[in-house]
Structures are given as structure tokens and as C-alpha cells.
Amino acid sequence: MIARFGGSVRARLTSFASVAMAFLCVVGSGFVLYGLHNTAVDFRTNQVLTGALKVVHQVKRGNLPTVVPTTLEGVQVLNAGGRVVASSPELAGNPPITTVVPDPDNANRTQVMCDVPAFPEQCVIMVILRVYEPDGDWLVYAAGRMPPWYVDPRVIAFLVVVSLVAVTMTGFVTSRAVAKKLALESAVEKQRRFASDASHDLRSPITAMRAQVEGVMLHPQDADWQETGRALLDSLDRLQAIVTDLLTLARLDAGAPGRREPVDLGELVTSETDRQRSKQVVARLQHDVVVEGDRLRLARLLTNLLDNAERHAEDTITVSVAKRDGHAVLEVQDDGAGIAPEHREVVFQRFARLDASRNRDAGGTGLGLPIAREVALAHGGNLVIEDSDRGARFVVRLPMRAG
């Protein structure tokens, strides 16, 4: 539940941050395009004005050709009578491109015009200059193409790439930050629950011992001290088992290094199954399945799995060791009632025991399987419960020893 909730919170916050950054990128890109477009328009206007002034100089010097070479979209010169006396090659033979003229008290005019007959389906920057000649005012028209709203395709490509990088980085950083925050909170919650469960399980044998001692002290003359001693020893054994398991988990959680040596899993199983058990143990072992690790911790892993299987098996426990896909695989299976799929992760929680486990094993610590999984993880592997025809099948996968 915590993992699902954390994942949901992480996904929502990451999505929100990414959408917010995408919105900021769109707004920022809009401002950038607006500024770049205005700059491009100003630059283009200056180009058109410069081209028009060159034509004015030619008019004033009296060397204006009929066809005016230019890099602009179009140039046209009208004399005092309003007749076209010169134009760029694109406008040769065309009538005046517009009737717009500068104001009476101005010598120039700049205007953006769209769908002018000479330039259909486009907008141009039109610069109009008044030239004072002896026979009257001449007009020079110069037109340059209006820069598009995106200025240049490379600008759009750059802004898109920058926006994608910004959104991706925002999502990544937010996801990592939220994951770390949730991991801290999850760790604190786990520690709190662990402390609560540990105190509860430690309290049980202590409470039992206290009740036993108080009972015999009330009626010492009637007390059976031998029976009381055995009961106290049972409670002390349980208390010692819990404390030992807690210390083992503390060392594993702290990442305390263990010995690193070659361990043959087949030989380990043989040595651990030689001990007499209440259920029959069947071993199916493949030779030369060797891993690198701490033999004592791996033995503890195997013992915990065998103890768990012994508590739940009806008659037989099956242990197998084999090589699969480059991994050493250790399986321990009992022929008991098995574990429902929805409970297969619950049993690896510390102090978590199913109702069936409590009924059959009231004296267990609830830490055996969590310790077994932590040992597997510390060796670069994992411990899971997989499907089986009958009973519970615990599968340990560990990396094979190199070479």
C-alpha cells in the first residue's frame, strides 16, 4: 500500500512539475519569439530603407536606370506626374504598386502591407521616400518580405529542443527528489512499525515470565519449581531467539560486511540437512553450483527456509540446487497448505505472520523469512515465493561465482 501510494504521489508530482515547466517553456518561447520577431522586423526595415536610399541617390545624381537592380522584393520609382519611370526586374511593366504616399509634412513613410496586388498572399515592409525634384515630388517605393512569426525554422527547432530538455530534466529531478523524500518517510515509517512490533514481541515472553514468577510467589508452598523453571527457560529461549534475530537484522541493515569465500550450495545443503528433522527431507542437488559469499549467513538463510518448511509441511520437504541462466538457484518446497499469492510478500515483512503461521507456530519470532531475504539481497540475489502444485516454494537466486 505504501509503495503504491508513494508511486502515485511521485507520478502526480512529477507530472505536475513537468506540465508546469512545459507551460513556462511555452510562455518563455513566446516572449523569445516576440522579441526575435521584432528584432528581425527592425533589421529587415533597415535593409529596405537602405535599398530605397540607394535609389534616391541615383535619382538625385540623374543616373537612375530604367531597370533598377536590387536584392529586395521590389523597387519602383514614380515621377512628379505619377508615372513609373524605373522599377526592379520583378515589377517591370507593372502599374504603381500602391497609392500610399508620405504625409504632406513628411519625406518618408514605412508601413506593413499585406496582399498587395504586386505581392499577392504575403506581407511586405513598404518604405516610401519623397524625393524633391525641380519638376515636383518623386516617390521611391521599396518593398521587402516581412519576416515570418517564427523568424527562422532553426529558431523553432532550438526552442523545441531546449523545452524538451528542460521538461525532461524537470521531470527527472522532481522524480528523484520525491523518491528520496518518500524513501526517507518510508524508512521512518518502517522503523516506527519495526520498533512497535519488536516491543510487542519482546513484551510477550517478558510478560509470560513475570506472570509465572508472580504466580509461584503467591503460593510458594504449592509451586512446582521444576515446571516453573522449564516454563521460564522456554520464555527465555524465545526472548533470546528474538534478540538474536534483531541483532542479525541490525547488522544486515547496517551493511556489515561478511566473509567472501567460494560456497558450494550443494555441499551446504548436504551439511544442513544432515540434522534430524520431524519431516522427511528430499534433496535434489546439482554439482559445482558455487557462489561467492559468507558461508555462515548463507547457512542461516537455508536453515530459516528449512525451519519454515518444517513448520508447515505435512510429510516432506524438497530441497533442490541447480544452475539456471547464469544463476545459482536454491529451492525449498513443502507439501503443506501453501501461501496465497496476495500474501507472498507479506510473509517477508518483519514480525508479520499469517494466521495459519500463528496457529501452527506460536513460538516463532516472525523474523526468519525477512532475515533470509536480507541475506539473499546482501549477496546480490533475491528470495521470492513462486507457484507450485502443492505447498509453498521458496526460490533463492544468487549470482554464480566468476570462473
Secondary structure, DSSP 8 states (H G I E B T S, - for coil): -HHHHHHHHHHHHHHHHHHHHHHHHHHHHHHHHHHHHHHHHHHHHHHHHHHHHHHHHHHHHT---SB---SSSEEEEE-TTS-EEEE-GGGTT---S------TT-SEEEEEEEEETTEEEEEEEEEEEEEEETTEEEEEEEEEE---TTS-HHHHHHHHHHHHHHHHHHHHHHHHHHHHHHHHHHHHHHHHHHHHHHHHHHHHHHHHHHHHHHHHHHSGGG--HHHHHHHHHHHHHHHHHHHHHHHHHHHHHTT-----EEEEHHHHHHHHHTS--SSEEEEEE-TT-EEEE-HHHHHHHHHHHHHHHHHH-SSEEEEEEEEETTEEEEEEEESSS---GGGTTGGGSTT---HHHHHH-TT--S-HHHHHHHHHHHTT-EEEEE--SSS-EEEEEEEB---
